[in-house]
C-alpha cells in the first residue's frame, strides 16, 4: 500500500510545470480571539448556530459554520454572494483543531494554497468519552474559481502515517478534483471512518 501511494505521489509531482513545488505552511486560529462573527440567529429565533470568518494563509479566509455541536469549514474564497457553501461535516458531534496545514504551490515567484489538511475530533457513537481523530483534506477556493470542498478523509486515530497520506491525497487531487461531481478519497485504516454528513 505504501509503495503504491508513493508511486502515485511521484506521478502527480512529475506532472507539475518546471520549477513548480509544493510545500506545507501552517496557521493557527482561536475562534474566540481571532475570528469575526458574520451571522447568528435573529433575536427570538430558535437554534444554536453561528457563522464566523477567521484568518488563514496570507489573506485566504477560513469560514467556520457552527450548528448543533457540529462544524463545517470552507477554506479560501466562496462564490460571490454565497457565504454559506454546502455543509460538509460528520453526523456525530465534532469540532476542528486550531492548526491548519496548507499545501502551498510555488510557481516561479507566485505562491498559492491548493489544499488544506485539518484535524477533526468526532464523537464516537459507542464510546462518547473518546473522540475519533480524522484528517480532512479540502480543496481551497481561489479568487477566480471559488471551488472549494472536501477531497479526502484520512483516519488519524491509530494511523501513524496519517499526515503523509493526507499530503499525498492533497497534492494528487487538488488540480483535477471537481467539487460536486467527484467523490472524496477515503483512507480509513483499521478503524471505520465516522459517517460524513453534508451536501445541504
Backbone bond lengths (Angstrom), bond angles and torsions (degrees), N, CA, C in turn:
res aa  C-N    CA-C-N  psi(-1)  N-CA   C-N-CA  omega(-1)  CA-C   N-CA-C  phi
1 X - - - 1.467 - - 1.516 110.68 -
2 X 1.346 116.49 -45.05 1.458 120.35 -179.07 1.521 110.74 -63.81
3 X 1.347 117.24 -40.38 1.451 120.37 179.96 1.523 110.88 -66.24
4 X 1.329 116.38 -38.07 1.462 120.22 179.56 1.511 110.87 -65.11
5 X 1.332 117.08 -42.83 1.456 120.72 178.51 1.522 110.75 -64.75
6 X 1.336 116.93 -38.86 1.456 120.38 178.89 1.520 110.84 -63.23
7 X 1.316 117.06 -40.82 1.460 120.38 179.33 1.522 111.18 -64.42
8 X 1.336 116.71 -41.69 1.459 120.58 177.98 1.510 110.79 -63.17
9 X 1.324 116.26 -40.73 1.462 121.17 -179.42 1.528 110.48 -63.15
10 X 1.319 117.01 -45.53 1.459 120.75 -179.51 1.517 111.02 -64.93
11 X 1.330 116.89 -37.59 1.461 120.46 177.63 1.514 110.84 -62.47
12 X 1.330 116.33 -43.60 1.463 120.57 179.92 1.517 111.01 -63.86
13 X 1.322 117.36 -40.56 1.454 120.49 -177.09 1.527 112.28 -69.20
14 X 1.337 117.69 -32.40 1.456 119.44 179.66 1.516 110.71 -70.45
15 X 1.341 117.40 -16.01 1.454 121.20 178.50 1.513 112.89 -81.55
16 X 1.337 119.09 -8.01 1.458 121.76 178.77 1.512 110.20 -73.97
17 X 1.331 114.42 150.06 1.458 119.34 178.61 1.525 109.66 -64.26
18 X 1.346 116.16 155.64 1.450 120.39 179.70 1.514 111.69 -56.73
19 X 1.321 116.30 134.30 1.455 120.43 179.96 1.511 114.18 85.99
20 X 1.341 118.31 -6.11 1.458 121.24 179.80 1.522 109.95 -83.47
21 X 1.318 115.50 149.78 1.458 120.33 -178.20 1.521 108.25 -150.47
22 X 1.325 116.74 153.08 1.460 122.02 177.11 1.512 108.59 -124.08
23 X 1.317 115.98 125.69 1.460 121.96 178.54 1.519 109.35 -135.39
24 X 1.323 115.68 170.97 1.462 121.11 -179.60 1.520 111.84 -100.69
25 X 1.326 115.03 145.32 1.460 123.41 169.72 1.523 106.58 -134.44
26 X 1.322 116.19 153.24 1.459 119.89 -174.61 1.525 111.04 -126.28
27 X 1.327 114.66 140.22 1.457 120.81 172.72 1.523 108.44 -130.65
28 X 1.322 115.55 156.76 1.459 121.06 176.48 1.523 109.41 -130.83
29 X 1.310 116.37 153.19 1.455 119.81 175.87 1.521 110.35 -149.16
30 X 1.311 114.91 152.03 1.458 123.88 174.64 1.524 106.06 -119.84
31 X 1.326 116.82 114.67 1.466 120.33 -175.68 1.519 111.73 -54.85
32 X 1.329 116.94 -37.64 1.464 120.10 -177.06 1.527 112.34 -71.54
33 X 1.338 117.85 -28.97 1.464 121.10 -174.07 1.524 114.33 -106.71
34 X 1.323 116.85 -34.32 1.460 120.31 -168.16 1.522 114.78 -106.30
35 X 1.300 118.83 -9.47 1.463 121.47 -169.86 1.528 111.84 -112.84
36 X 1.334 114.95 156.02 1.464 121.39 179.02 1.521 109.35 -114.91
37 X 1.310 117.18 131.66 1.462 122.40 179.66 1.525 109.61 -82.72
38 X 1.344 116.56 129.14 1.460 119.14 179.10 1.527 113.58 -117.42
39 X 1.337 117.25 -2.90 1.468 119.51 175.23 1.523 109.32 -159.51
40 X 1.345 115.47 135.21 1.465 123.45 175.89 1.533 106.96 -145.01
41 X 1.329 118.46 167.11 1.458 119.61 177.39 1.528 111.20 -58.50
42 X 1.317 115.97 141.97 1.463 120.26 176.63 1.520 109.99 -67.54
43 X 1.307 116.55 158.77 1.455 120.80 -179.77 1.530 109.81 -57.71
44 X 1.313 114.51 125.42 1.452 120.38 -178.26 1.518 114.15 89.80
45 X 1.311 117.33 -10.61 1.468 121.18 178.93 1.516 110.14 -80.45
46 X 1.328 116.33 135.36 1.451 120.63 178.27 1.528 110.52 -79.73
47 X 1.313 115.50 155.34 1.458 120.02 177.47 1.511 112.10 121.67
48 X 1.322 114.59 147.89 1.460 122.10 178.33 1.518 107.55 -115.56
49 X 1.330 116.75 93.84 1.449 120.21 -179.76 1.530 109.78 -152.28
50 X 1.319 115.16 159.44 1.462 121.13 177.66 1.519 108.69 -160.58
51 X 1.325 116.16 146.86 1.460 123.20 174.73 1.522 108.16 -116.24
52 X 1.324 116.44 128.28 1.463 119.78 -178.17 1.519 110.11 -132.24
53 X 1.328 115.90 154.54 1.459 121.67 175.38 1.524 108.27 -116.49
54 X 1.329 115.75 133.37 1.465 122.05 -174.81 1.530 109.66 -125.47
55 X 1.330 116.76 157.62 1.465 119.38 178.61 1.526 111.49 -72.37
56 X 1.327 115.10 139.03 1.460 120.40 177.10 1.512 110.42 -117.19
57 X 1.325 116.33 -136.82 1.467 121.03 -177.90 1.524 110.14 -92.26
58 X 1.317 117.02 116.32 1.460 124.01 173.02 1.529 113.50 46.64
59 X 1.303 116.23 53.34 1.459 120.22 175.72 1.511 115.06 92.53
60 X 1.320 117.84 -10.50 1.466 120.12 175.28 1.527 108.10 -77.92
61 X 1.330 118.17 120.11 1.465 119.52 -176.86 1.527 112.58 -78.98
62 X 1.319 114.37 163.15 1.465 122.80 172.48 1.525 106.45 -123.00
63 X 1.322 117.04 118.19 1.463 121.89 -178.62 1.522 108.79 -102.04
64 X 1.325 115.80 121.33 1.461 121.25 -178.55 1.524 108.51 -112.60
65 X 1.326 115.50 124.82 1.456 121.99 179.10 1.524 107.31 -112.02
66 X 1.320 116.51 120.70 1.463 121.86 -175.91 1.519 109.58 -115.17
67 X 1.333 115.87 135.97 1.453 120.17 175.54 1.514 111.18 -167.73
68 X 1.334 116.13 134.26 1.465 121.85 175.78 1.526 112.07 53.85
69 X 1.338 115.49 45.55 1.469 122.39 176.87 1.526 112.61 61.25
70 X 1.327 116.10 29.49 1.461 121.97 176.39 1.527 109.04 -136.06
71 X 1.326 115.98 158.54 1.454 120.83 179.30 1.527 110.86 -126.78
72 X 1.322 114.37 153.69 1.455 123.01 168.14 1.522 105.85 -134.06
73 X 1.333 117.47 136.66 1.464 120.18 -173.65 1.525 110.05 -128.70
74 X 1.333 115.71 136.44 1.464 122.18 175.32 1.521 107.71 -120.05
75 X 1.328 116.66 131.63 1.459 121.76 -176.88 1.529 109.42 -109.97
76 X 1.321 116.49 123.91 1.450 119.90 -179.75 1.518 111.91 102.04
77 X 1.336 115.61 -150.94 1.456 121.88 -171.27 1.532 110.61 -103.38
78 X 1.344 117.51 117.20 1.472 120.55 178.25 1.522 109.71 -75.87
79 X 1.342 116.96 167.86 1.464 119.31 177.17 1.521 111.47 -55.47
80 X 1.314 117.03 143.87 1.463 121.82 -178.74 1.524 110.35 -55.45
81 X 1.318 115.54 130.28 1.462 120.62 178.85 1.516 114.38 80.10
82 X 1.329 117.32 0.51 1.467 121.40 -178.91 1.521 109.12 -122.49
83 X 1.335 116.09 90.02 1.462 120.12 179.89 1.521 111.70 -91.57
84 X 1.325 117.38 12.35 1.463 121.31 177.24 1.530 109.18 -133.25
85 X 1.342 117.88 74.85 1.472 120.95 177.16 1.522 110.48 -60.76
86 X 1.334 118.13 169.05 1.464 120.68 179.51 1.521 112.38 -51.39
87 X 1.323 115.71 138.64 1.463 122.55 -179.50 1.522 108.75 -69.69
88 X 1.335 116.57 125.33 1.458 122.23 176.62 1.520 108.06 -132.03
89 X 1.329 116.33 112.75 1.453 121.19 -173.95 1.530 108.62 -153.67
90 X 1.337 115.91 -151.28 1.458 122.64 174.63 1.513 108.86 -126.91
91 X 1.331 116.10 155.30 1.458 119.77 179.85 1.525 110.96 -65.69
92 X 1.322 117.52 -35.82 1.456 121.08 179.92 1.521 112.17 -79.40
93 X 1.329 116.11 159.08 1.461 120.53 175.81 1.527 108.73 -55.36
94 X 1.321 117.06 141.59 1.457 119.27 -174.55 1.520 112.06 -157.39
95 X 1.328 114.86 166.18 1.456 122.27 171.07 1.526 108.66 -156.63
96 X 1.313 116.35 159.38 1.463 121.16 -179.74 1.514 110.82 -98.10
97 X 1.330 115.91 158.88 1.455 121.52 175.87 1.523 111.07 -81.47
98 X 1.324 117.92 172.52 1.465 121.59 -175.54 1.525 114.93 -81.51
99 X 1.336 118.07 -14.45 1.463 121.13 -174.00 1.526 111.06 -107.03
100 X 1.342 115.59 132.43 1.464 121.88 176.52 1.519 108.42 -116.46
101 X 1.329 116.50 130.26 1.458 121.21 172.04 1.527 108.43 -95.57
102 X 1.322 116.04 123.83 1.463 122.01 178.98 1.525 108.21 -105.48
103 X 1.324 116.62 132.34 1.460 120.76 174.19 1.528 107.21 -92.49
104 X 1.330 115.49 114.00 1.454 122.49 -171.48 1.523 110.54 -103.17
105 X 1.335 116.02 121.91 1.455 122.41 175.88 1.524 109.20 -90.57
106 X 1.325 116.10 123.96 1.458 121.64 176.69 1.517 109.23 -110.01
107 X 1.329 116.26 121.49 1.456 123.04 176.89 1.525 107.67 -126.05
108 X 1.311 116.49 100.46 1.458 120.00 -174.78 1.522 109.76 64.68
109 X 1.336 116.12 -121.24 1.466 120.92 -179.96 1.524 112.12 -94.34
110 X 1.323 117.01 -0.49 1.459 120.99 -177.84 1.514 111.32 -97.91
111 X 1.330 116.10 135.29 1.465 122.07 175.70 1.525 109.43 -128.22
112 X 1.323 115.47 140.47 1.466 119.42 174.63 1.528 109.27 -153.17
113 X 1.329 116.79 146.15 1.464 119.41 177.34 1.524 110.13 -80.37
114 X 1.312 116.62 131.03 1.465 120.42 -179.25 1.526 112.26 -105.25
115 X 1.341 116.63 -19.69 1.465 119.44 -178.15 1.525 109.60 -158.66
116 X 1.319 115.32 159.55 1.456 121.21 173.92 1.519 109.85 -125.75
117 X 1.337 114.43 154.60 1.464 121.88 173.48 1.520 105.92 -127.73
118 X 1.320 116.67 120.36 1.455 121.17 -173.62 1.523 108.70 -133.09
119 X 1.332 116.12 134.08 1.465 121.09 -178.94 1.528 110.24 -84.77
120 X 1.325 115.15 127.31 1.462 122.02 177.47 1.526 109.21 -110.68
121 X 1.314 115.49 147.72 1.465 123.00 177.02 1.521 107.15 -116.25
122 X 1.331 116.22 114.73 1.467 122.04 -173.07 1.516 109.56 -117.47
123 X 1.322 116.15 131.11 1.463 120.87 -179.10 1.525 110.43 -62.67
124 X 1.306 115.63 134.72 1.458 122.36 176.64 1.519 108.02 -82.41
125 X 1.310 116.78 122.12 1.465 121.01 -175.79 1.521 112.06 -61.97
126 X 1.336 117.62 -27.91 1.456 120.75 -176.88 1.522 112.72 -100.88
127 X 1.320 117.54 -14.67 1.468 120.92 179.92 1.527 107.19 -141.68
128 X 1.321 115.89 76.77 1.458 122.01 -167.37 1.528 113.89 -64.79
129 X 1.326 118.51 -17.31 1.460 120.16 -179.86 1.521 112.73 -81.06
130 X 1.316 117.79 -8.16 1.459 121.60 -177.91 1.523 109.76 -126.05
131 X 1.338 117.05 120.16 1.461 121.22 179.42 1.521 110.89 -80.25
132 X 1.323 115.64 150.30 1.454 122.90 170.75 1.525 107.36 -93.70
133 X 1.326 117.28 134.78 1.460 120.85 -178.99 1.527 110.35 -101.74
134 X 1.328 115.06 130.51 1.462 121.71 -178.70 1.528 108.73 -130.94
135 X 1.331 116.76 134.60 1.456 121.22 171.70 1.525 107.76 -90.67
136 X 1.327 115.92 119.71 1.461 121.23 179.49 1.522 108.53 -102.42
137 X 1.316 115.52 125.55 1.461 121.94 -178.69 1.527 108.51 -102.25
138 X 1.332 116.90 124.53 1.464 119.42 -177.05 1.528 112.01 -128.45
139 X 1.313 114.64 147.49 1.459 121.93 172.92 1.517 108.67 -78.39
140 X 1.332 117.28 139.59 1.463 121.92 -177.25 1.525 110.04 -90.53
141 X 1.330 116.21 131.00 1.456 121.00 176.48 1.524 111.04 -71.72
142 X 1.324 116.36 125.26 1.460 121.38 -178.93 1.532 110.59 -94.59
143 X 1.320 116.36 163.81 1.462 121.02 180.00 1.519 111.62 -60.50
144 X 1.336 117.59 -33.79 1.452 120.25 -178.06 1.528 112.26 -88.31
145 X 1.341 117.51 -39.76 1.459 121.06 -170.97 1.530 113.44 -98.39
146 X 1.327 118.27 -31.09 1.471 122.30 179.49 1.530 111.81 54.50
147 X 1.319 117.41 29.16 1.456 121.94 -172.98 1.522 109.33 -105.55
148 X 1.328 117.08 93.80 1.453 121.25 -179.91 1.519 111.27 -128.44
149 X 1.331 116.42 142.29 1.465 120.29 -178.51 1.527 109.07 -175.15
150 X 1.328 115.94 173.44 1.469 122.00 177.06 1.532 109.82 -72.51
151 X 1.329 115.43 128.84 1.466 121.01 176.61 1.523 112.93 -109.13
152 X 1.347 116.90 -18.01 1.448 118.08 -177.58 1.512 113.48 -169.41
153 X 1.327 115.09 157.02 1.464 123.24 175.84 1.528 108.08 -127.79
154 X 1.320 116.13 131.19 1.460 120.85 175.76 1.522 108.27 -126.33
155 X 1.332 116.38 120.62 1.452 119.86 176.72 1.517 109.43 -64.32
156 X 1.334 116.62 122.40 1.462 120.41 179.49 1.521 111.76 -92.33
157 X 1.322 117.59 -32.84 1.460 121.11 178.30 1.528 109.94 -64.05
158 X 1.318 115.68 121.92 1.459 120.12 178.21 1.511 114.86 73.51
159 X 1.336 118.02 16.67 1.459 121.13 -177.03 1.528 109.04 -127.73
160 X 1.307 116.79 99.68 1.469 121.38 -174.35 1.519 112.62 -66.03
161 X 1.335 118.35 -25.49 1.464 122.16 -177.66 1.523 112.33 -101.19
162 X 1.313 117.77 20.51 1.465 120.89 -173.12 1.523 112.78 -59.66
163 X 1.327 117.79 -44.86 1.461 120.27 -177.87 1.526 111.69 -64.31
164 X 1.313 116.34 -42.16 1.466 120.59 179.34 1.525 110.48 -63.90
165 X 1.322 116.66 -42.71 1.465 120.32 179.69 1.525 111.02 -64.91
166 X 1.332 116.47 -39.96 1.463 119.97 179.70 1.528 110.88 -63.93
167 X 1.333 116.89 -39.90 1.469 119.70 178.79 1.529 110.94 -64.45
168 X 1.307 116.49 -39.10 1.460 119.50 179.28 1.522 111.08 -64.32
169 X 1.326 116.19 -43.83 1.461 119.47 177.64 1.531 110.25 -61.14
170 X 1.320 116.53 -44.84 1.463 121.01 -179.38 1.526 111.04 -57.97
171 X 1.318 116.77 -48.56 1.458 120.88 -174.68 1.525 112.25 -72.35
172 X 1.327 117.02 -31.62 1.461 120.35 -179.33 1.521 112.91 -78.93
173 X 1.333 117.38 -33.53 1.461 120.99 -172.01 1.528 114.14 -94.68
174 X 1.318 118.10 -26.12 1.463 120.74 -166.92 1.526 114.39 -59.57
175 X 1.317 118.47 -30.80 1.463 120.43 -173.56 1.523 113.32 -81.17
176 X 1.317 117.92 -32.04 1.465 120.71 -173.05 1.522 114.30 -118.88
177 X 1.332 118.21 -4.50 1.460 120.13 -176.06 1.528 110.16 -67.29
178 X 1.326 116.73 128.94 1.464 122.57 -179.38 1.520 109.55 -103.10
179 X 1.321 116.85 108.27 1.460 120.76 179.09 1.528 109.58 -63.02
180 X 1.333 115.41 135.85 1.451 120.29 -179.68 1.511 113.86 88.15
181 X 1.326 117.16 -11.41 1.467 120.88 -179.39 1.526 111.67 -122.51
182 X 1.338 116.85 -48.42 1.458 120.55 -178.07 1.529 111.25 -83.76
183 X 1.327 115.59 150.66 1.456 121.71 179.33 1.530 109.97 -94.07
184 X 1.347 117.76 139.17 1.466 120.73 179.11 1.530 112.12 -60.20
185 X 1.323 115.58 146.17 1.459 121.96 173.58 1.529 108.09 -75.63
186 X 1.320 116.97 137.51 1.464 120.92 -179.16 1.522 109.97 -122.25
187 X 1.335 115.64 126.28 1.461 121.91 173.04 1.526 106.10 -123.28
188 X 1.322 115.78 93.37 1.460 120.94 -173.17 1.519 113.03 -88.97
189 X 1.305 118.48 -10.42 1.455 119.18 -178.53 1.516 111.16 63.97
190 X 1.328 116.29 -136.87 1.466 120.58 -178.10 1.524 112.90 -98.31
191 X 1.340 116.89 -3.91 1.464 121.45 -178.93 1.520 109.19 -112.94
192 X 1.334 118.93 132.91 1.460 120.09 179.61 1.528 111.23 -58.38
193 X 1.319 115.82 137.04 1.463 121.20 178.65 1.516 110.30 -71.13
194 X 1.351 118.89 134.95 1.458 120.36 173.98 1.525 109.80 -55.85
195 X 1.307 117.03 147.44 1.460 121.69 -174.89 1.528 111.24 -67.65
196 X 1.354 117.87 118.61 1.461 120.11 174.72 1.519 110.15 -67.31
197 X 1.314 116.85 153.70 1.455 122.17 177.74 1.516 108.14 -141.38
198 X 1.317 116.75 134.25 1.465 117.85 178.93 1.497 111.73 170.53
199 X 1.333 113.40 -163.77 1.453 120.14 179.13 1.495 114.50 89.15
200 X 1.362 117.95 0.54 1.456 119.49 -178.27 1.520 109.78 -86.31
